[in-house]
């Protein structure tokens, strides 16, 4: 076989490779840039957003289910800790679903019909300042026949769904000894102390129905 024949065979082989590559490209489906579709039948608390309807089994008045339309969201950050509150009207008060994500997802509900104050906790501003200075997780206070253990106190920020700019505040967080409750105390500049009590709930008790994004 002469050199010209070898050259022709080489050219034909190269052309065959090019044709096969083109055929493969045409037969391969184009890559999809769209995100996978949500499984709307199995939304988890961490998937919830403003506009969704939240139903919590047995958490309402008289052990009924607590259903509310979430119309506002708050995204919190305190150091490495991040969580969000979804709030909405229930009966004649506002309730909040708290979801903290991290190594594990923890879920809690603020459903107190009565507003709690520092005086109810029998704490003073000086008490909080001393706890903040000590940063001692052995500190606690008594409220509602439970001990509430100091978890942290530090500067934090919150962003509301209806206010794009974050707001800074100072917060103290306490957890219920031998229980699943949380108490958060917030102090924004020029604002009074705000107290929120949450009761821990199983994530499986929360059903999320996707609503219109607002």
Backbone as CSV, one residue per row, in Angstrom:
resi,resn,N_x,N_y,N_z,CA_x,CA_y,CA_z,C_x,C_y,C_z
1,UNK,0.871,-1.196,0.000,0.000,0.000,0.000,0.899,1.235,0.000
2,UNK,0.701,2.135,-0.943,1.585,3.277,-1.077,1.273,4.386,-0.097
3,UNK,2.123,5.394,-0.015,1.932,6.513,0.918,0.653,7.293,0.648
4,UNK,0.271,7.356,-0.666,-0.963,8.098,-0.968,-2.168,7.369,-0.381
5,UNK,-2.120,6.033,-0.482,-3.217,5.235,0.068,-3.310,5.406,1.583
6,UNK,-2.165,5.380,2.256,-2.156,5.598,3.716,-2.744,6.957,4.067
7,UNK,-2.392,7.960,3.271,-2.899,9.315,3.535,-4.411,9.364,3.390
8,UNK,-4.907,8.717,2.286,-6.351,8.707,2.069,-7.088,7.981,3.183
9,UNK,-6.502,6.833,3.613,-7.128,6.092,4.719,-7.165,6.940,5.983
10,UNK,-6.092,7.663,6.249,-6.055,8.516,7.445,-7.092,9.618,7.398
11,UNK,-7.230,10.210,6.187,-8.217,11.287,6.046,-9.633,10.751,6.233
12,UNK,-9.899,9.586,5.602,-11.236,8.989,5.745,-11.543,8.634,7.196
13,UNK,-10.534,8.122,7.903,-10.746,7.790,9.316,-11.058,9.034,10.137
14,UNK,-10.345,10.113,9.867,-10.589,11.364,10.591,-11.989,11.888,10.300
15,UNK,-12.394,11.814,9.009,-13.742,12.260,8.666,-14.804,11.415,9.359
16,UNK,-14.560,10.098,9.415,-15.509,9.217,10.090,-15.661,9.590,11.556
17,UNK,-14.550,9.898,12.223,-14.599,10.316,13.637,-15.410,11.591,13.794
18,UNK,-15.191,12.563,12.875,-15.932,13.829,12.958,-17.425,13.593,12.767
19,UNK,-17.777,12.747,11.772,-19.203,12.459,11.536,-19.844,11.793,12.735
20,UNK,-19.144,10.809,13.331,-19.686,10.128,14.503,-19.875,11.089,15.675
21,UNK,-18.920,12.005,15.865,-19.048,12.984,16.957,-20.255,13.882,16.738
22,UNK,-20.477,14.309,15.493,-21.629,15.159,15.215,-22.937,14.423,15.452
23,UNK,-22.976,13.157,15.034,-24.180,12.367,15.278,-24.443,12.190,16.765
24,UNK,-23.388,11.973,17.555,-23.542,11.804,18.994,-24.072,13.071,19.636
25,UNK,-23.544,14.221,19.158,-24.009,15.487,19.730,-25.482,15.712,19.444
26,UNK,-25.905,15.350,18.206,-27.312,15.564,17.850,-28.240,14.647,18.620
27,UNK,-27.764,13.422,18.896,-28.623,12.466,19.597,-28.655,12.683,21.097
28,UNK,-27.689,13.436,21.632,-27.649,13.691,23.084,-28.574,14.839,23.422
29,UNK,-29.411,14.713,24.464,-30.308,15.823,24.842,-29.502,16.984,25.389
30,UNK,-29.926,18.204,25.109,-29.205,19.375,25.630,-29.302,19.415,27.146
31,UNK,-28.231,19.941,27.794,-28.267,20.032,29.257,-29.376,20.962,29.721
32,UNK,-30.003,20.600,30.811,-31.104,21.399,31.352,-30.578,22.352,32.403
33,UNK,-30.937,23.632,32.254,-30.541,24.642,33.237,-31.611,24.878,34.283
34,UNK,-32.758,24.213,34.133,-33.847,24.438,35.079,-33.642,23.607,36.337
35,UNK,-34.076,24.168,37.464,-33.965,23.466,38.737,-34.994,22.335,38.789
36,UNK,-34.708,21.295,39.566,-35.683,20.206,39.665,-36.998,20.700,40.263
37,UNK,-38.078,20.126,39.811,-39.401,20.542,40.277,-39.565,20.236,41.759
38,UNK,-40.238,21.155,42.461,-40.494,20.949,43.888,-41.484,19.810,44.102
39,UNK,-41.268,19.066,45.171,-42.232,18.052,45.579,-43.229,18.732,46.508
40,UNK,-44.266,19.309,45.924,-45.197,20.133,46.699,-45.981,19.324,47.712
41,UNK,-46.020,18.017,47.560,-46.754,17.182,48.513,-45.929,16.869,49.751
42,UNK,-44.649,17.191,49.719,-43.778,16.853,50.853,-42.876,18.016,51.247
43,UNK,-43.450,19.221,51.285,-42.679,20.386,51.703,-42.364,20.293,53.193
44,UNK,-41.144,20.643,53.552,-40.709,20.606,54.947,-40.739,22.015,55.529
45,UNK,-40.683,22.133,56.874,-40.708,23.482,57.471,-39.655,24.415,56.901
46,UNK,-38.458,23.903,56.610,-37.399,24.752,56.076,-37.668,25.208,54.649
47,UNK,-38.676,24.588,53.988,-39.063,25.007,52.639,-40.102,26.118,52.657
48,UNK,-40.679,26.399,53.810,-41.798,27.338,53.888,-41.337,28.755,53.561
49,UNK,-42.269,29.533,53.016,-41.965,30.910,52.634,-43.233,31.751,52.779
50,UNK,-43.065,33.060,52.601,-44.197,33.974,52.692,-45.250,33.600,51.647
51,UNK,-46.498,33.596,52.060,-47.607,33.237,51.189,-48.095,31.826,51.386
52,UNK,-47.280,30.981,52.040,-47.694,29.602,52.279,-48.702,29.532,53.421
53,UNK,-49.512,28.491,53.381,-50.398,28.181,54.504,-49.699,27.126,55.350
54,UNK,-49.581,27.401,56.637,-48.907,26.515,57.575,-49.950,25.862,58.472
55,UNK,-49.888,24.560,58.609,-50.792,23.830,59.492,-49.959,23.017,60.477
56,UNK,-50.227,23.202,61.766,-49.461,22.526,62.813,-50.424,21.681,63.638
57,UNK,-50.208,20.391,63.623,-51.135,19.451,64.248,-51.208,19.660,65.759
58,UNK,-52.434,19.833,66.271,-52.684,19.892,67.700,-52.117,21.077,68.433
59,UNK,-51.649,22.114,67.709,-51.002,23.246,68.374,-51.937,24.429,68.604
60,UNK,-53.175,24.320,68.122,-54.097,25.433,68.270,-54.858,25.404,69.585
61,UNK,-55.777,26.323,69.723,-56.607,26.384,70.923,-57.419,25.098,71.049
62,UNK,-57.569,24.610,72.271,-58.322,23.388,72.552,-57.799,22.193,71.775
63,UNK,-56.464,22.165,71.572,-55.782,21.045,70.921,-56.196,20.860,69.471
64,UNK,-56.776,21.894,68.873,-57.104,21.826,67.442,-55.843,22.094,66.628
65,UNK,-55.920,21.828,65.329,-54.794,22.176,64.463,-54.694,23.694,64.354
66,UNK,-53.468,24.175,64.300,-53.248,25.619,64.170,-52.902,25.899,62.713
67,UNK,-53.790,26.625,62.028,-53.585,26.955,60.623,-53.458,28.469,60.482
68,UNK,-52.427,28.895,59.751,-52.310,30.332,59.497,-51.655,30.566,58.141
69,UNK,-51.979,31.716,57.575,-51.411,32.140,56.302,-50.192,33.018,56.600
70,UNK,-49.016,32.577,56.186,-47.797,33.321,56.503,-47.714,34.559,55.612
71,UNK,-47.743,35.728,56.245,-47.729,36.968,55.470,-46.473,37.803,55.702
72,UNK,-45.575,37.305,56.539,-44.346,38.067,56.810,-43.255,37.101,57.248
73,UNK,-42.025,37.390,56.843,-40.883,36.559,57.232,-39.799,37.433,57.851
74,UNK,-39.098,36.859,58.820,-37.949,37.503,59.454,-36.769,36.537,59.365
75,UNK,-35.667,37.006,58.801,-34.457,36.183,58.725,-33.438,36.724,59.716
76,UNK,-33.052,35.877,60.671,-32.157,36.281,61.750,-30.759,35.707,61.541
77,UNK,-29.768,36.439,62.024,-28.409,35.917,62.092,-27.754,36.440,63.359
78,UNK,-27.215,35.511,64.154,-26.468,35.857,65.371,-25.194,35.027,65.353
79,UNK,-24.116,35.615,64.889,-22.887,34.847,64.717,-23.085,33.799,63.644
80,UNK,-22.778,32.554,63.970,-22.939,31.459,63.008,-24.350,30.887,63.004
81,UNK,-25.203,31.349,63.907,-26.564,30.815,63.992,-27.494,31.585,63.075
82,UNK,-28.267,30.837,62.300,-29.237,31.431,61.387,-30.586,30.747,61.583
83,UNK,-31.638,31.540,61.551,-32.983,30.986,61.624,-33.950,31.990,61.014
84,UNK,-35.172,31.533,60.776,-36.180,32.457,60.278,-37.492,32.213,60.990
85,UNK,-38.283,33.274,61.078,-39.646,33.232,61.601,-40.609,33.523,60.461
86,UNK,-41.631,32.702,60.330,-42.752,33.009,59.449,-43.944,33.336,60.337
87,UNK,-44.529,34.497,60.151,-45.613,34.915,61.031,-46.889,35.135,60.241
88,UNK,-48.003,35.072,60.967,-49.298,35.315,60.352,-50.382,35.336,61.412
89,UNK,-51.597,35.710,61.042,-52.690,35.820,62.010,-53.329,34.462,62.308
90,UNK,-53.604,34.276,63.590,-54.369,33.105,64.045,-55.330,33.589,65.117
91,UNK,-56.626,33.348,64.897,-57.656,33.875,65.800,-57.450,35.394,65.907
92,UNK,-57.241,35.904,67.103,-57.078,37.348,67.265,-55.652,37.705,67.679
93,UNK,-54.707,36.914,67.267,-53.308,37.187,67.601,-52.411,36.754,66.447
94,UNK,-51.157,37.112,66.540,-50.174,36.683,65.549,-49.349,35.548,66.138
95,UNK,-49.033,34.592,65.300,-48.206,33.466,65.709,-46.979,33.439,64.807
96,UNK,-45.961,32.706,65.230,-44.726,32.643,64.449,-44.171,31.228,64.474
97,UNK,-43.820,30.733,63.305,-43.121,29.460,63.168,-41.635,29.767,63.039
98,UNK,-40.852,29.211,63.961,-39.395,29.442,63.963,-38.697,28.193,63.437
99,UNK,-37.828,28.376,62.460,-37.091,27.262,61.876,-35.608,27.619,61.883
100,UNK,-34.840,26.833,62.613,-33.387,27.039,62.650,-32.724,25.905,61.896
101,UNK,-31.859,26.276,60.961,-31.149,25.283,60.163,-29.688,25.261,60.574
102,UNK,-29.079,24.140,60.430,-27.679,23.937,60.792,-27.363,22.477,60.581
103,UNK,-26.631,21.903,61.533,-26.393,20.465,61.453,-27.718,19.703,61.532
104,UNK,-28.651,20.243,62.301,-29.996,19.681,62.373,-31.002,20.816,62.224
105,UNK,-32.212,20.464,61.845,-33.291,21.449,61.739,-34.129,21.389,63.004
106,UNK,-34.305,22.526,63.659,-35.174,22.585,64.834,-36.323,23.536,64.542
107,UNK,-37.507,23.163,65.026,-38.730,23.906,64.723,-39.423,24.257,66.024
108,UNK,-39.930,25.471,66.110,-40.631,25.915,67.319,-41.751,26.862,66.919
109,UNK,-42.672,27.071,67.853,-43.852,27.898,67.589,-44.037,28.910,68.708
110,UNK,-44.239,30.175,68.321,-44.628,31.221,69.271,-46.132,31.408,69.148
111,UNK,-46.850,31.068,70.215,-48.308,31.037,70.147,-48.940,31.596,71.414
112,UNK,-48.189,32.381,72.186,-48.728,32.908,73.437,-49.771,33.974,73.163
113,UNK,-50.982,33.829,73.678,-51.968,34.893,73.500,-51.645,36.136,74.318
114,UNK,-50.817,35.952,75.364,-50.457,37.074,76.231,-49.040,37.535,75.928
115,UNK,-48.871,38.833,75.786,-47.548,39.390,75.539,-46.703,39.299,76.803
116,UNK,-45.481,38.780,76.676,-44.586,38.616,77.820,-43.632,39.798,77.888
117,UNK,-43.367,40.267,79.103,-42.458,41.393,79.312,-41.296,40.958,80.205
118,UNK,-40.287,41.831,80.280,-39.176,41.554,81.191,-39.669,41.436,82.624
119,UNK,-40.668,42.250,82.966,-41.203,42.192,84.321,-41.832,40.830,84.601
120,UNK,-42.479,40.255,83.606,-43.041,38.909,83.783,-41.942,37.891,84.067
121,UNK,-40.795,38.072,83.434,-39.668,37.163,83.648,-38.909,37.473,84.941
122,UNK,-39.269,38.599,85.565,-38.581,39.082,86.766,-37.087,39.283,86.489
123,UNK,-36.830,39.852,85.329,-35.465,40.216,84.938,-35.400,41.723,84.765
124,UNK,-34.226,42.260,85.025,-33.990,43.682,84.801,-32.942,43.849,83.706
125,UNK,-32.803,45.061,83.232,-31.766,45.343,82.241,-30.384,45.051,82.807
126,UNK,-30.207,45.322,84.097,-28.920,45.038,84.738,-28.658,43.533,84.802
127,UNK,-29.698,42.734,85.062,-29.537,41.272,85.061,-29.017,40.791,83.709
128,UNK,-29.607,41.310,82.638,-29.194,40.904,81.301,-27.764,41.353,81.006
129,UNK,-27.424,42.557,81.461,-26.063,43.058,81.231,-25.029,42.182,81.943
130,UNK,-25.364,41.744,83.152,-24.431,40.889,83.886,-24.285,39.519,83.214
131,UNK,-25.392,38.939,82.752,-25.301,37.667,82.030,-24.455,37.811,80.774
132,UNK,-24.653,38.923,80.090,-23.890,39.157,78.865,-22.400,39.264,79.166
133,UNK,-22.076,39.911,80.269,-20.664,40.056,80.647,-20.055,38.707,81.033
134,UNK,-20.831,37.870,81.737,-20.282,36.585,82.195,-20.214,35.557,81.058
135,UNK,-21.193,35.584,80.150,-21.255,34.589,79.061,-21.154,33.167,79.639
136,UNK,-21.918,32.935,80.684,-21.818,31.672,81.423,-23.088,30.851,81.192
137,UNK,-22.944,29.690,80.556,-24.110,28.859,80.256,-24.707,28.199,81.501
138,UNK,-24.094,28.414,82.668,-24.690,27.916,83.911,-25.702,28.918,84.483
139,UNK,-25.739,30.140,83.948,-26.719,31.128,84.400,-28.139,30.694,83.998
140,UNK,-29.102,31.061,84.819,-30.495,30.748,84.497,-31.412,31.683,85.278
141,UNK,-32.673,31.686,84.895,-33.692,32.372,85.687,-34.924,31.469,85.723
142,UNK,-35.838,31.753,86.637,-37.049,30.953,86.774,-38.238,31.718,86.210
143,UNK,-39.055,30.997,85.448,-40.269,31.589,84.893,-41.257,30.477,84.582
144,UNK,-42.500,30.671,84.983,-43.582,29.730,84.690,-43.230,28.319,85.169
145,UNK,-42.654,28.246,86.372,-42.306,26.970,87.006,-41.247,26.172,86.240
146,UNK,-40.433,26.875,85.450,-39.345,26.226,84.732,-38.068,27.047,84.899
147,UNK,-36.945,26.359,84.799,-35.659,27.046,84.736,-35.299,27.282,83.273
148,UNK,-34.808,28.493,83.006,-34.423,28.865,81.649,-32.926,29.152,81.643
149,UNK,-32.200,28.300,80.909,-30.744,28.339,80.922,-30.217,29.294,79.855
150,UNK,-29.207,30.057,80.239,-28.564,30.985,79.307,-27.897,30.211,78.169
151,UNK,-28.144,30.624,76.929,-27.504,30.011,75.760,-26.474,30.952,75.157
152,UNK,-26.898,32.165,74.852,-25.971,33.137,74.261,-26.552,34.527,74.384
153,UNK,-25.689,35.510,74.220,-26.107,36.900,74.063,-25.062,37.571,73.182
154,UNK,-25.536,38.315,72.198,-24.613,38.951,71.263,-25.383,39.855,70.307
155,UNK,-24.611,40.623,69.527,-25.215,41.427,68.487,-25.744,40.517,67.389
156,UNK,-26.859,40.912,66.812,-27.494,40.112,65.770,-28.138,41.055,64.770
157,UNK,-28.696,40.482,63.719,-29.405,41.286,62.726,-30.628,40.527,62.252
158,UNK,-31.599,41.285,61.773,-32.824,40.681,61.243,-33.225,41.435,59.988
159,UNK,-33.672,40.685,58.987,-34.193,41.262,57.748,-35.635,40.820,57.587
160,UNK,-36.517,41.784,57.377,-37.934,41.476,57.196,-38.256,41.375,55.721
161,UNK,-39.232,40.543,55.395,-39.618,40.371,53.994,-40.193,41.647,53.399
162,UNK,-40.734,42.529,54.226,-41.306,43.774,53.724,-40.392,44.969,53.951
163,UNK,-39.165,44.728,54.440,-38.190,45.791,54.653,-36.813,45.248,54.255
164,UNK,-36.326,45.590,53.072,-35.117,44.933,52.550,-33.846,45.199,53.350
165,UNK,-33.794,46.301,54.087,-32.575,46.611,54.828,-32.562,45.900,56.181
166,UNK,-31.461,45.201,56.523,-31.387,44.532,57.824,-31.341,45.536,58.970
167,UNK,-31.814,45.096,60.121,-31.822,45.924,61.331,-30.991,45.214,62.385
168,UNK,-30.095,45.966,63.024,-29.283,45.388,64.075,-29.980,45.448,65.425
169,UNK,-29.685,44.495,66.271,-30.233,44.489,67.627,-29.323,43.620,68.499
170,UNK,-29.580,43.636,69.799,-28.869,42.753,70.718,-29.868,41.707,71.198
171,UNK,-29.397,40.470,71.315,-30.337,39.430,71.721,-29.747,38.541,72.807
172,UNK,-30.634,38.015,73.613,-30.330,37.002,74.617,-31.230,35.811,74.323
173,UNK,-30.667,34.610,74.319,-31.449,33.403,74.070,-31.284,32.451,75.245
174,UNK,-32.406,31.913,75.696,-32.435,30.966,76.817,-33.220,29.731,76.371
175,UNK,-32.827,28.576,76.895,-33.561,27.352,76.583,-34.141,26.765,77.871
176,UNK,-35.254,26.117,77.746,-35.941,25.515,78.881,-35.189,24.271,79.355
177,UNK,-34.883,24.243,80.634,-34.227,23.057,81.180,-35.206,21.881,81.160
178,UNK,-34.742,20.734,80.682,-35.581,19.531,80.585,-36.843,19.779,79.761
179,UNK,-36.716,20.609,78.752,-37.854,20.879,77.881,-37.381,21.360,76.527
180,UNK,-38.329,21.755,75.680,-37.996,22.155,74.312,-38.274,23.625,74.041
181,UNK,-38.562,24.376,75.106,-38.901,25.781,74.922,-37.679,26.672,74.730
182,UNK,-37.901,27.821,74.113,-36.887,28.862,73.934,-37.497,30.206,74.302
183,UNK,-36.672,31.067,74.858,-37.071,32.457,75.058,-35.997,33.332,74.427
184,UNK,-36.434,34.258,73.579,-35.511,35.225,73.000,-35.909,36.625,73.445
185,UNK,-34.910,37.360,73.897,-35.108,38.758,74.294,-34.341,39.617,73.302
186,UNK,-35.036,40.591,72.706,-34.425,41.473,71.715,-34.422,42.902,72.223
187,UNK,-33.352,43.624,71.869,-33.297,45.053,72.214,-32.723,45.809,71.023
188,UNK,-33.618,46.533,70.338,-33.181,47.420,69.269,-32.940,48.805,69.858
189,UNK,-32.078,49.552,69.206,-31.760,50.899,69.684,-33.027,51.750,69.726
190,UNK,-33.208,52.442,70.831,-34.353,53.343,71.048,-35.686,52.611,71.099
191,UNK,-35.654,51.279,71.255,-36.882,50.507,71.360,-36.891,49.748,72.685
192,UNK,-38.076,49.441,73.221,-38.128,48.660,74.463,-37.709,47.214,74.208
193,UNK,-37.426,46.495,75.298,-37.111,45.067,75.185,-38.332,44.318,74.664
194,UNK,-38.079,43.364,73.782,-39.148,42.526,73.245,-38.848,41.078,73.611
195,UNK,-39.846,40.374,74.141,-39.678,38.993,74.596,-40.570,38.080,73.761
196,UNK,-39.989,37.007,73.247,-40.760,36.004,72.515,-40.471,34.632,73.099
197,UNK,-41.541,33.918,73.413,-41.405,32.553,73.924,-41.844,31.569,72.845
198,UNK,-40.997,30.593,72.589,-41.292,29.563,71.604,-41.397,28.213,72.303
199,UNK,-42.279,27.368,71.791,-42.368,25.979,72.235,-41.894,25.074,71.105
200,UNK,-40.934,24.213,71.404,-40.432,23.303,70.393,-41.508,22.330,69.938
201,UNK,-41.541,22.046,68.646,-42.522,21.119,68.094,-41.813,20.173,67.127
202,UNK,-42.328,18.956,66.958,-41.726,18.049,65.973,-41.924,18.583,64.555
203,UNK,-40.883,18.497,63.741,-40.993,18.964,62.356,-42.094,18.220,61.608
204,UNK,-42.331,16.961,61.981,-43.357,16.174,61.313,-44.768,16.645,61.585
205,UNK,-44.950,17.514,62.607,-46.286,18.048,62.900,-46.648,19.215,61.998
206,UNK,-45.690,19.679,61.208,-45.899,20.872,60.374,-46.167,20.452,58.927
207,UNK,-47.283,20.920,58.390,-47.604,20.711,56.980,-47.581,22.065,56.280
208,UNK,-46.897,22.111,55.152,-46.751,23.361,54.395,-47.498,23.224,53.079
209,UNK,-48.417,24.160,52.827,-49.142,24.192,51.566,-48.639,25.410,50.783
210,UNK,-48.062,25.152,49.623,-47.470,26.237,48.849,-48.511,27.234,48.401
211,UNK,-48.271,28.503,48.675,-49.150,29.573,48.256,-48.476,30.414,47.192
212,UNK,-49.103,31.518,46.862,-48.520,32.425,45.876,-47.375,33.179,46.521
213,UNK,-46.272,33.324,45.776,-45.133,34.081,46.296,-45.502,35.547,46.345
214,UNK,-45.215,36.180,47.513,-45.521,37.606,47.638,-44.274,38.362,47.997
